[in-house]
Amino acid sequence: MLIKIILLIILIFWLIKISRDILFWVYLWQLKEYRRDRMRAHFELQSAKRIFLNKLYAGKLLLLLSSPLLFLGIWQFFFQIFVGTLYSILGTRSIYAAYRRYVKEPVFTKKAILLCAISAIPMAILAILIYAKASPATFLFSVLLLDMLIPLAVAGVVGLLKFPSEFMKNRIIARAMAKRTQFKDVLVIGITGSYGKTSMKEFLAHILSQKLKVLATTENHNSEIGVAQLVLDKLNGDYDVFIVEMGAYKQGEIKRICDIVRPQIGILTGINDQHISLFGSLEKTIKAKYELIESLPKNGLAIFNGENDHVFALYEKTAIPKRMYALRSFSVSSKPDITAEKVDIAKNGTHFYVKIGENRESFETPVLGRHNVLNILGAALASQALGMTIEEIQKRVKTLKPLPHTLNAESGINGSTIIDDTYSANPRGVMAALDLLDNLKGNKKIVVMYPLIELGEAASDIHRRIAMKLNKICDVCILTNMDFAREIKNNALNTDVFVIQDPKMVIQKLEKIVKSGDIVLLENRIPEKIKNALISS
């Protein structure tokens, strides 16, 4: 009887522990949009591999492999002690993590809840049945095996749900395509690129809304299902313009979004190595982004960022009506339609001169960064094409608001300035943020950064280039993840580089080193806990 009570306590601890694990795996699948290609790319990172390549996982595996020895009484005794103690400790740790709110859990959408339930309930029932019927050694071996199978179980359920999910997705897309044909007078502007899509969309929507009724895709919901759902929920004949941000991880996805919304104007913001591990190569990335331009009608308008070499090459080969925006100078045959001069960046905003045609006007905006001047130029060019004057555009640019967590300057601890750039990151965006940091006047310059992902074979080289930039600009760099730490340390010799993964220890470190007049750049997916501790309320 005593043995059964002990095993029951172990079962309870085990159930708590696997609940935490299932929540983590559903969270991770949701983060990767339930896509196997994104999950595969995730496990190219050293930090992701450590989920399996660690002492705890190795110990569990050794215990499983020792199962043929369970017929030996002495090993059966020690096996039960080891496994029982293991799950008592892991269950207690899971309870503590829940109490401290350290548990990673998904956003509880209907799909996520269903995924959690289908993954957890059969496993829990099976463990309870084995507890009721089997010997102590068999029970402990079974729960150990079930624990090891959790990643495969959740992946299997994701695959199982793929078929009904695809069926529902295709129905939604078909309905959205049919609805779009009802509103032929609504002009659709498509925006795509490896970076700058969201900023371009928000800037353009703000400028155009002065004269037109504008519908734009929300946040970064730029997939075909996100766009289709917005068409069904909100598109109607009251709108003059529908601005659609288009994201993709492989060829064909942008074309499918274009098939839904039928854009008449397309803006290509830039192309780089972002998500190259998913596309397969830079050439495939370029082809995927160009699907937007290829989907435009012959009398449509293609707008290109001439600052980006890959986009400029696409501009050169495009035959339909086209325009280009850029900061740098070009040959007479490839002169940009709009440029900016004398860009002056301060903590409270940016001042520059815009030249469009024969006009040259002074512009100012609260938005920070030279790269955002480029986004403003693209938005201004599209706005002019829709009938707005340079003066009207100028007034709207003055009232632009920085995007949340995108180079937002905040008052920080100990009289410092915090630059919050934690919305997302790509190679171009990181370099632009470091350029901004270089241009701002301050004492120490400190970067807190989470390394970039989904860069494939280019990842090491990109992080080396980031490190060389850090080397020239920054006094201190804190990496919140070990991925590519070696590349950064070896190439940022003039910068004090620390790898600190515990948010609490990051905060403690910064509280010690940050002084009045220092500037701290928070780059990429930095935990909210760190941001909240650094930014003065």
C-alpha positions as CSV (number, residue, x, y, z in Angstrom):
1,M,0.0,0.0,0.0
2,L,2.8,2.4,0.9
3,I,4.5,1.7,-2.5
4,K,1.2,2.6,-4.3
5,I,1.0,5.9,-2.4
6,I,4.6,6.8,-3.2
7,L,3.9,5.9,-6.9
8,L,0.8,8.0,-6.8
9,I,2.8,11.0,-5.6
10,I,5.4,10.4,-8.3
11,L,2.5,10.2,-10.9
12,I,1.2,13.6,-9.7
13,F,4.6,15.1,-10.0
14,W,5.0,13.5,-13.5
15,L,1.7,14.9,-14.6
16,I,2.7,18.4,-13.5
17,K,6.0,18.0,-15.3
18,I,4.6,16.8,-18.6
19,S,1.9,19.5,-18.5
20,R,4.7,22.1,-18.4
21,D,6.6,20.3,-21.3
22,I,3.5,20.1,-23.5
23,L,2.8,23.8,-23.0
24,F,6.4,24.5,-24.0
25,W,6.2,22.4,-27.2
26,V,2.8,23.9,-28.2
27,Y,4.2,27.4,-27.5
28,L,7.2,26.6,-29.7
29,W,5.1,25.2,-32.6
30,Q,2.8,28.2,-32.4
31,L,5.8,30.5,-32.4
32,K,6.9,28.8,-35.6
33,E,3.4,29.1,-37.0
34,Y,3.0,25.3,-36.9
35,R,5.4,25.0,-39.8
36,R,7.8,22.1,-40.0
37,D,10.3,24.1,-42.1
38,R,10.5,26.9,-39.4
39,M,10.8,24.2,-36.7
40,R,13.6,22.6,-38.6
41,A,15.4,25.9,-39.0
42,H,15.0,26.5,-35.3
43,F,16.9,23.4,-34.4
44,E,19.9,24.5,-36.5
45,L,20.6,26.9,-33.6
46,Q,22.9,25.6,-30.9
47,S,20.6,26.8,-28.1
48,A,17.7,24.7,-29.6
49,K,19.9,21.6,-29.9
50,R,20.6,21.9,-26.1
51,I,17.0,20.9,-25.5
52,F,18.2,17.4,-26.2
53,L,21.9,17.7,-25.9
54,N,22.2,18.0,-22.1
55,K,22.9,15.9,-19.1
56,L,19.3,15.5,-18.0
57,Y,18.2,14.2,-21.4
58,A,21.3,11.9,-21.5
59,G,20.5,10.6,-18.1
60,K,16.9,9.7,-19.1
61,L,18.1,8.0,-22.2
62,L,20.6,5.9,-20.2
63,L,17.9,4.9,-17.8
64,L,15.7,3.8,-20.7
65,L,18.5,1.9,-22.3
66,S,19.1,0.1,-19.0
67,S,15.6,-1.5,-19.1
68,P,16.9,-5.0,-20.2
69,L,18.6,-5.1,-16.7
70,L,15.3,-4.7,-14.9
71,F,15.0,-8.5,-14.4
72,L,17.9,-8.0,-11.9
73,G,16.4,-7.3,-8.5
74,I,19.2,-5.0,-7.4
75,W,19.0,-2.8,-10.6
76,Q,15.2,-2.8,-10.4
77,F,15.5,-1.3,-6.9
78,F,18.0,1.4,-8.0
79,F,16.0,2.1,-11.2
80,Q,12.9,2.8,-9.1
81,I,14.9,5.1,-6.8
82,F,16.4,7.0,-9.7
83,V,13.2,7.5,-11.7
84,G,11.1,8.3,-8.6
85,T,13.6,10.9,-7.4
86,L,14.0,12.3,-10.9
87,Y,10.2,13.1,-11.3
88,S,9.9,14.3,-7.7
89,I,12.6,16.9,-8.4
90,L,11.3,17.8,-11.9
91,G,7.7,18.0,-10.7
92,T,8.8,20.3,-7.8
93,R,10.8,22.5,-10.2
94,S,7.7,22.7,-12.5
95,I,5.5,23.9,-9.6
96,Y,8.1,26.5,-8.6
97,A,8.4,27.7,-12.3
98,A,4.6,28.0,-12.4
99,Y,4.6,30.0,-9.2
100,R,7.4,32.3,-10.5
101,R,5.6,32.5,-13.9
102,Y,8.6,31.1,-15.7
103,V,6.5,28.7,-17.7
104,K,6.5,29.2,-21.5
105,E,3.0,28.8,-22.7
106,P,1.2,29.4,-26.0
107,V,-1.4,32.0,-26.7
108,F,-4.5,30.0,-26.0
109,T,-6.3,30.1,-29.3
110,K,-8.8,27.3,-30.2
111,K,-6.0,25.5,-32.1
112,A,-3.5,25.7,-29.3
113,I,-6.1,24.5,-26.7
114,L,-7.0,21.6,-29.0
115,L,-3.4,20.7,-29.5
116,C,-2.7,20.8,-25.8
117,A,-5.7,18.6,-25.0
118,I,-5.0,16.0,-27.7
119,S,-1.4,15.8,-26.7
120,A,-1.9,15.6,-22.9
121,I,-5.2,13.8,-22.2
122,P,-4.4,10.4,-23.9
123,M,-0.9,10.4,-22.3
124,A,-2.3,11.2,-18.8
125,I,-5.0,8.4,-19.2
126,L,-2.4,5.9,-20.3
127,A,-0.1,6.7,-17.4
128,I,-2.9,6.4,-14.9
129,L,-4.0,3.0,-16.4
130,I,-0.4,1.7,-16.2
131,Y,-0.2,3.0,-12.6
132,A,-3.3,1.0,-11.7
133,K,-2.4,-2.2,-13.5
134,A,1.4,-2.6,-13.8
135,S,4.2,-3.3,-11.4
136,P,6.2,-0.4,-9.9
137,A,9.2,-0.9,-12.3
138,T,6.9,-1.2,-15.3
139,F,5.0,2.0,-14.3
140,L,8.2,4.0,-13.8
141,F,9.7,2.7,-17.1
142,S,6.5,3.6,-18.9
143,V,6.3,7.2,-17.6
144,L,9.9,7.7,-18.4
145,L,9.3,6.5,-22.0
146,L,6.2,8.7,-22.3
147,D,8.1,11.7,-21.1
148,M,10.8,11.2,-23.8
149,L,8.1,10.9,-26.4
150,I,6.4,14.2,-25.7
151,P,8.2,16.2,-28.5
152,L,7.2,13.5,-31.0
153,A,3.6,13.3,-29.6
154,V,3.1,17.0,-30.0
155,A,4.6,17.0,-33.5
156,G,2.3,14.1,-34.4
157,V,-0.7,16.0,-33.2
158,V,0.4,19.1,-35.2
159,G,0.6,16.8,-38.3
160,L,-2.8,15.3,-37.5
161,L,-4.4,18.7,-37.3
162,K,-2.8,19.9,-40.5
163,F,-5.4,18.3,-42.7
164,P,-8.5,19.9,-41.2
165,S,-6.5,23.1,-40.7
166,E,-5.6,23.2,-44.4
167,F,-9.2,22.4,-45.4
168,M,-10.5,25.3,-43.3
169,K,-7.7,27.6,-44.5
170,N,-8.5,26.9,-48.2
171,R,-12.2,27.6,-47.6
172,I,-11.4,30.9,-45.9
173,I,-9.1,31.9,-48.8
174,A,-11.7,30.9,-51.4
175,R,-14.3,33.0,-49.7
176,A,-11.9,36.0,-49.4
177,M,-11.1,35.8,-53.1
178,A,-14.8,35.8,-54.0
179,K,-15.4,38.8,-51.7
180,R,-12.5,40.8,-53.1
181,T,-14.1,40.7,-56.6
182,Q,-17.2,42.5,-55.2
183,F,-15.1,45.6,-54.4
184,K,-13.2,46.3,-57.7
185,D,-13.0,50.1,-56.9
186,V,-10.9,49.5,-53.8
187,L,-7.2,50.1,-54.8
188,V,-4.9,47.5,-53.3
189,I,-1.2,48.3,-52.5
190,G,1.0,45.3,-51.8
191,I,4.2,45.6,-49.7
192,T,6.8,43.0,-49.4
193,G,10.5,42.6,-48.7
194,S,13.0,41.0,-46.2
195,Y,12.7,44.0,-44.0
196,G,10.9,47.3,-43.7
197,K,7.4,46.0,-44.6
198,T,5.6,46.9,-41.4
199,S,7.1,50.4,-41.2
200,M,6.3,51.1,-44.8
201,K,2.7,49.9,-44.3
202,E,2.2,52.0,-41.2
203,F,3.8,55.1,-42.7
204,L,1.8,54.8,-45.9
205,A,-1.5,54.2,-44.1
206,H,-0.9,57.3,-41.9
207,I,-0.1,59.6,-44.8
208,L,-2.9,58.4,-47.1
209,S,-5.5,58.5,-44.3
210,Q,-5.4,62.4,-44.5
211,K,-7.4,62.2,-47.8
212,L,-8.6,58.6,-48.2
213,K,-10.3,55.9,-46.2
214,V,-7.6,53.3,-45.6
215,L,-7.7,49.6,-44.5
216,A,-4.4,48.0,-43.7
217,T,-3.3,44.6,-42.5
218,T,-2.9,44.5,-38.7
219,E,0.4,44.2,-36.8
220,N,2.5,41.6,-38.6
221,H,-0.4,39.4,-39.7
222,N,0.9,39.1,-43.2
223,S,0.3,35.5,-44.2
224,E,-2.2,34.4,-46.7
225,I,-4.6,33.2,-44.0
226,G,-4.2,36.5,-42.0
227,V,-4.9,38.6,-45.1
228,A,-7.8,36.4,-46.2
229,Q,-9.4,36.7,-42.7
230,L,-9.0,40.5,-42.8
231,V,-10.7,40.6,-46.2
232,L,-13.7,38.6,-44.8
233,D,-13.9,40.6,-41.6
234,K,-13.4,44.2,-42.7
235,L,-13.1,44.8,-46.4
236,N,-16.0,46.7,-47.9
237,G,-16.9,49.3,-50.5
238,D,-16.4,52.2,-48.0
239,Y,-12.6,51.9,-48.3
240,D,-10.6,53.7,-51.0
241,V,-7.3,51.9,-50.4
242,F,-6.4,48.5,-48.9
243,I,-2.7,48.2,-47.9
244,V,-1.5,44.6,-47.6
245,E,1.8,43.6,-46.0
246,M,2.9,40.3,-47.5
247,G,5.2,37.9,-45.7
248,A,6.6,34.6,-47.0
249,Y,9.0,31.8,-46.1
250,K,9.1,30.1,-49.4
251,Q,8.3,30.7,-53.1
252,G,4.6,30.8,-54.1
253,E,3.3,32.3,-50.8
254,I,3.3,35.9,-51.9
255,K,1.7,34.9,-55.2
256,R,-1.1,33.3,-53.3
257,I,-1.7,36.5,-51.3
258,C,-1.7,38.4,-54.5
259,D,-4.3,36.0,-55.9
260,I,-6.5,36.9,-53.0
261,V,-6.2,40.7,-53.0
262,R,-5.2,41.5,-56.7
263,P,-2.8,44.5,-56.0
264,Q,-2.5,47.3,-58.5
265,I,0.5,48.9,-56.8
266,G,3.5,46.9,-55.4
267,I,6.3,48.2,-53.1
268,L,9.5,46.2,-52.7
269,T,11.3,47.4,-49.6
270,G,14.5,45.4,-49.6
271,I,16.0,41.9,-49.9
272,N,18.6,40.2,-47.7
273,D,19.5,36.9,-46.0
274,Q,16.5,37.0,-43.6
275,H,14.8,33.6,-43.5
276,I,17.3,32.2,-46.1
277,S,17.3,28.9,-44.3
278,L,13.6,28.6,-45.2
279,F,13.8,29.9,-48.8
280,G,16.9,27.8,-49.5
281,S,19.0,30.5,-51.2
282,L,19.2,34.2,-51.8
283,E,18.2,33.6,-55.4
284,K,15.0,31.9,-54.3
285,T,14.3,34.8,-51.9
286,I,14.6,37.3,-54.7
287,K,12.2,35.3,-56.9
288,A,9.7,34.9,-54.1
289,K,9.7,38.7,-53.4
290,Y,9.4,39.5,-57.1
291,E,6.1,37.6,-57.2
292,L,4.4,40.7,-56.0
293,I,5.7,42.7,-59.0
294,E,4.8,39.9,-61.4
295,S,1.3,39.9,-60.1
296,L,0.6,43.5,-60.9
297,P,-1.5,44.4,-64.0
298,K,0.3,45.9,-67.0
299,N,-1.0,49.3,-66.1
300,G,-0.1,48.9,-62.4
301,L,2.8,50.7,-60.6
302,A,5.9,49.0,-59.1
303,I,7.9,51.0,-56.5
304,F,11.4,49.9,-55.6
305,N,13.9,50.7,-52.9
306,G,16.9,51.5,-55.1
307,E,19.2,51.6,-52.0
308,N,19.1,47.8,-52.0
309,D,21.3,46.2,-54.7
310,H,19.0,43.2,-55.2
311,V,15.9,45.3,-55.5
312,F,17.6,47.8,-57.8
313,A,18.4,44.9,-60.1
314,L,14.7,43.9,-60.1
315,Y,13.8,47.6,-60.9
316,E,16.1,47.5,-63.9
317,K,14.4,44.5,-65.4
318,T,10.8,45.5,-64.7
319,A,8.9,46.6,-67.8
320,I,5.6,47.9,-66.3
321,P,5.3,51.5,-64.9
322,K,7.8,51.8,-62.1
323,R,9.3,54.3,-59.7
324,M,12.3,54.3,-57.3
325,Y,13.2,55.8,-54.0
326,A,16.7,56.0,-52.6
327,L,19.2,58.1,-50.5
328,R,22.3,57.5,-52.6
329,S,23.1,58.9,-56.0
330,F,22.7,57.0,-59.3
331,S,23.6,57.3,-62.9
332,V,21.4,59.6,-65.0
333,S,19.6,56.7,-66.6
334,S,18.6,55.3,-63.2
335,K,17.9,58.5,-61.3
336,P,15.6,58.0,-58.3
337,D,12.2,59.6,-58.4
338,I,12.6,60.7,-54.8
339,T,15.7,61.3,-52.6
340,A,16.6,62.8,-49.2
341,E,19.5,65.0,-48.3
342,K,21.1,66.3,-45.1
343,V,19.6,63.7,-42.8
344,D,20.1,64.8,-39.2
345,I,19.1,62.4,-36.4
346,A,18.6,63.3,-32.7
347,K,17.0,61.6,-29.7
348,N,13.7,63.3,-30.3
349,G,13.4,62.8,-34.0
350,T,14.9,63.2,-37.5
351,H,15.2,66.2,-39.9
352,F,15.9,65.9,-43.6
353,Y,15.2,67.5,-47.0
354,V,13.2,65.6,-49.6
355,K,13.7,66.1,-53.3
356,I,10.9,64.9,-55.6
357,G,10.9,66.2,-59.1
358,E,12.0,69.8,-59.0
359,N,10.7,70.4,-55.5
360,R,12.9,70.3,-52.4
361,E,11.2,70.5,-49.1
362,S,12.3,70.4,-45.4
363,F,10.8,67.4,-43.5
364,E,10.8,66.5,-39.9
365,T,9.4,63.5,-38.0
366,P,9.5,62.0,-34.5
367,V,10.6,58.7,-36.1
368,L,14.3,57.8,-35.6
369,G,16.8,56.3,-38.0
370,R,18.2,56.9,-41.5
371,H,16.6,53.7,-42.7
372,N,13.2,55.1,-41.6
373,V,13.8,58.1,-43.8
374,L,14.1,55.6,-46.6
375,N,10.7,54.1,-45.6
376,I,9.2,57.6,-45.6
377,L,10.5,58.2,-49.1
378,G,8.8,55.0,-50.4
379,A,5.5,55.9,-48.6
380,A,5.7,59.5,-50.0
381,L,6.3,58.2,-53.5
382,A,3.2,56.0,-53.3
383,S,1.2,58.8,-51.8
384,Q,2.1,61.2,-54.6
385,A,1.1,58.6,-57.1
386,L,-2.4,58.6,-55.5
387,G,-2.7,62.3,-55.8
388,M,-1.3,63.8,-52.6
389,T,0.9,66.9,-52.9
390,I,4.4,67.2,-51.3
391,E,3.0,69.7,-48.8
392,E,0.2,67.3,-47.7
393,I,2.8,64.5,-47.3
394,Q,5.1,66.8,-45.4
395,K,2.4,67.6,-42.8
396,R,1.5,63.9,-42.3
397,V,5.1,62.9,-41.9
398,K,5.5,65.4,-39.1
399,T,2.8,63.6,-37.2
400,L,4.1,60.0,-37.8
401,K,4.3,57.9,-34.6
402,P,7.2,55.5,-34.1
403,L,6.1,51.9,-34.3
404,P,5.9,50.1,-30.9
405,H,9.2,48.6,-29.9
406,T,10.9,49.9,-33.1
407,L,13.7,52.3,-32.2
408,N,11.6,54.0,-29.5
409,A,13.7,56.3,-27.3
410,E,12.6,56.0,-23.6
411,S,14.0,57.4,-20.3
412,G,15.9,54.7,-18.6
413,I,17.4,53.8,-15.2
414,N,20.1,56.0,-13.7
415,G,19.4,58.8,-16.1
416,S,20.1,56.7,-19.2
417,T,18.3,56.6,-22.6
418,I,16.9,53.3,-23.7
419,I,16.4,52.6,-27.4
420,D,13.7,49.9,-27.6
421,D,14.1,47.9,-30.9
422,T,12.6,44.6,-29.7
423,Y,9.7,44.2,-32.2
424,S,11.7,41.9,-34.4
425,A,15.1,41.8,-36.1
426,N,16.9,41.1,-39.4
427,P,20.4,41.8,-40.6
428,R,19.5,45.1,-42.2
429,G,17.5,46.2,-39.2
430,V,20.3,45.4,-36.7
431,M,22.8,47.4,-38.8
432,A,20.4,50.3,-39.0
433,A,19.9,50.3,-35.2
434,L,23.6,50.3,-34.7
435,D,24.0,53.2,-37.2
436,L,21.4,55.1,-35.1
437,L,23.3,54.3,-31.9
438,D,26.5,55.6,-33.6
439,N,24.8,58.9,-34.5
440,L,23.4,59.6,-31.1
441,K,25.4,61.5,-28.6
442,G,26.0,59.8,-25.2
443,N,28.5,58.5,-22.8
444,K,28.8,54.7,-22.8
445,K,26.9,52.8,-25.5
446,I,25.5,49.5,-24.5
447,V,23.8,46.9,-26.6
448,V,21.6,44.1,-25.2
449,M,20.9,41.7,-28.0
450,Y,19.3,38.3,-28.8
451,P,21.1,36.8,-31.8
452,L,19.3,36.5,-35.2
453,I,17.6,33.3,-36.5
454,E,16.7,31.5,-39.7
455,L,19.8,32.8,-41.6
456,G,21.1,29.4,-42.7
457,E,24.7,29.2,-43.8
458,A,25.0,33.0,-43.8
459,A,24.4,33.2,-40.1
460,S,28.0,33.1,-38.9
461,D,29.1,35.6,-41.4
462,I,26.3,38.0,-40.6
463,H,27.0,37.8,-36.9
464,R,30.7,38.5,-37.6
465,R,29.7,41.6,-39.5
466,I,27.4,42.7,-36.7
467,A,30.4,42.1,-34.3
468,M,32.7,44.3,-36.4
469,K,30.0,47.1,-36.2
470,L,29.7,46.6,-32.4
471,N,33.5,46.8,-32.2
472,K,33.5,50.4,-33.6
473,I,30.4,51.7,-31.7
474,C,29.8,49.9,-28.4
475,D,31.5,49.8,-25.1
476,V,29.5,46.8,-23.8
477,C,27.4,44.1,-25.4
478,I,25.2,41.7,-23.5
479,L,24.0,38.6,-25.4
480,T,20.9,37.0,-23.9
481,N,21.5,33.7,-25.8
482,M,24.7,31.7,-26.5
483,D,24.0,31.3,-30.3
484,F,26.9,32.9,-32.3
485,A,28.5,34.2,-29.1
486,R,31.9,33.0,-30.4
487,E,31.5,35.0,-33.7
488,I,30.7,38.1,-31.8
489,K,33.3,37.8,-29.1
490,N,36.1,37.0,-31.6
491,N,35.2,40.1,-33.8
492,A,34.3,42.7,-31.2
493,L,37.6,42.8,-29.4
494,N,37.2,46.5,-28.4
495,T,33.8,45.8,-26.8
496,D,33.2,44.0,-23.5
497,V,31.0,41.1,-24.5
498,F,29.0,39.1,-21.9
499,V,26.7,36.1,-22.4
500,I,24.0,36.3,-19.7
501,Q,20.9,34.2,-20.3
502,D,19.0,34.8,-17.0
503,P,16.9,38.0,-17.3
504,K,17.4,38.7,-13.6
505,M,21.2,38.6,-13.9
506,V,21.0,40.8,-17.1
507,I,19.1,43.4,-15.0
508,Q,21.6,43.2,-12.1
509,K,24.5,43.7,-14.5
510,L,22.9,46.7,-16.2
511,E,21.9,48.3,-12.9
512,K,25.6,48.2,-12.0
513,I,27.1,49.5,-15.2
514,V,24.5,52.0,-16.6
515,K,25.2,55.6,-15.6
516,S,23.7,59.0,-16.5
517,G,24.1,59.9,-20.1
518,D,24.6,56.3,-21.3
519,I,22.5,54.9,-24.2
520,V,21.3,51.3,-24.1
521,L,20.0,49.6,-27.3
522,L,17.7,46.7,-26.7
523,E,17.8,44.7,-29.9
524,N,15.6,41.8,-31.1
525,R,13.5,39.6,-28.8
526,I,14.6,40.8,-25.4
527,P,12.3,39.6,-22.5
528,E,9.7,42.0,-21.2
529,K,11.1,41.6,-17.8
530,I,14.3,43.3,-18.8
531,K,12.6,46.1,-20.7
532,N,10.2,46.8,-17.8
533,A,13.2,47.0,-15.4
534,L,15.2,49.4,-17.5
535,I,12.6,51.8,-18.8
536,S,11.5,54.5,-16.3
537,S,7.8,54.7,-15.7
